[in-house]
Amino acid sequence: MRVAVYFLSDGTALTAAALGRSLLTQFQGIDFELHTFPFIDTPEKARSWIDEHIAPRGSDEIRPLVLYTLADPKIAEIISAAPVLDLNIFGSFIGALERHLGRPSSPRIGQSYGIAQSEDYERRIAAIHFTLDHDDGLQSEDYAHADLILAGVSRTGKTPTSLYLAMQFGLCVANYPFTEEDFSRGRLPGVLRQNAGKTVGLTTTPERLQALRANRHDSAGYSGLRRCTYELGEADALMRGAGIAVFDSTEFSIEEISARILVRFGYRGK
Amino acid sequence: MRVAVYFLSDGTALTAAALGRSLLTQFQGIDFELHTFPFIDTPEKARSWIDEHIAPRGSDEIRPLVLYTLADPKIAEIISAAPVLDLNIFGSFIGALERHLGRPSSPRIGQSYGIAQSEDYERRIAAIHFTLDHDDGLQSEDYAHADLILAGVSRTGKTPTSLYLAMQFGLCVANYPFTEEDFSRGRLPGVLRQNAGKTVGLTTTPERLQALRANRHDSAGYSGLRRCTYELGEADALMRGAGIAVFDSTEFSIEEISARILVRFGYRGK
């Protein structure tokens, strides 16, 4: 069974697409064909979008799904009049919110992610640059200014996770790769000991680490299973000895690991 | 007016938080106090969450809002029985989807973002590494392998936008900073000319560029208004001369610029 699905918005359509993907994972065995259309922000655009994308689908066995966030009810009405399964995300909640809050909403188109020059946004961009400047052990003398430090051996997901935390939550995240020098010293480097309260470890299984390293590098020994087992064991011992929480990234995406790290630190959004 | 808002999920709660923030932007003049709780994935966790966070709010003037994505209807029922404004995201759409698709949903907890080891996920991680390895003009001999190339003078948002496109859409994005050498040569460097079909320009206003540069650097002349005006003008001429689309990042967030770039290239998600 094949079903066309459209995520539509007057803004970036990120919210509609994220929610839509979540909902569709609850239905197995259907071949969903996904399309995303941002910036449908006038009645004219909505009408020509229907003419171009929905009208030719008249012969589909199952009518297309359209899941949308549209602040302007006039544009939403145009979509809902089309021959589709109409999933109006804002429309489903705005009424209840208006009644509960005792005031009408004021439609603001495409505001989902705020304004590029807001303070919050500047903070996110600054966090991305901080995180890049403190990737892979760079500028570790600065760790006092980091919100979080991710530690682990090479290829445990430190860099993507750091960047995600910076981009999504505006956190300044440094990351530190353990090396043979740390292992032979037998204790955490000073820069981590001094910042242990905001340091988090990442680990994985030796088999997974070997696979990840083999994909990317070829240098002799680096991706051997014995080498991976040794490094993970040493890093684990160093971190646990210092009371640092260690998260296993084997089964989890960077979004999931990030959410778990934030729970651990009691971060609740703002 | 102050209202407590909770975003809750059995997974990362990213979808609930993104949708919730969009909805709340439609209500001005209310002081929303936002909290995010991921991984509420058992009835026990839901009950103790209510005891800890909702029960003590009995005296709030306005009952708290709880906006949630919970795949398991049994957990959702526990939340909806609490003294809150119950905004059940999945519950609002699953019924209509089941009827339309003619089959029941099979609740899958915390699957919103898929499994860490899926092919799609591996692609995103590889894209992040590609993007980092090709940041700021690095390895430009590789541009044939990039999905997109962002070009522009320093501090027009190339790096954060590239990383966002890699992280969110799994695209391998290189970025190229124009330098005096390019301007004096008076035409695009060969690596961009050979890949003009997938190159996009980023620009901003001289005033904005000056402010961005002043924040980050201090080297003489680099952030002068005259210098910024000159560089932006030269870069613009080079790119427009080669038929490259140029996007102005002054008023837009990286999410918005990214969505606009993808529209231009006809990218519709997959």
Interface residues (C-beta under 8 A of the other chain):
Chain A: M1 V3 F7 G11 T12 A13 L14 T15 A17 A18 L19 R21 S22 L23 T25 Q26 F27 Q28 I30 L34 H35 T36 F37 P38 F39 I62 R63 L65 L67 T69 A71 L85 L87 I89 F90 S92 F93 I94 A96 L97 H100 L101 R103 S105 S106 P107 R108 G110 Q111 S112 Y113 G114 I115 A116 Q117 Y121 I125 A126 I128 H129 L132 D135 G157 T159 P160 L163 Y164 M167 Q168 N215 R216 S249 T250 E251 F252 S253 I254 E255 E256 S258 A259 R260 L262 V263 R268 G269 K270
Chain B: M1 V3 F7 G11 T12 A13 L14 T15 A17 A18 L19 R21 S22 L23 T25 Q26 F27 Q28 I30 L34 H35 T36 F37 P38 F39 I62 R63 L65 L67 T69 A71 L85 L87 I89 F90 S92 F93 I94 A96 L97 H100 L101 R103 S105 S106 P107 R108 G110 Q111 S112 Y113 G114 I115 A116 Q117 Y121 I125 A126 I128 H129 L132 D135 G157 T159 P160 L163 Y164 M167 Q168 N215 R216 S249 T250 E251 F252 S253 I254 E255 E256 S258 A259 R260 L262 V263 R268 G269 K270
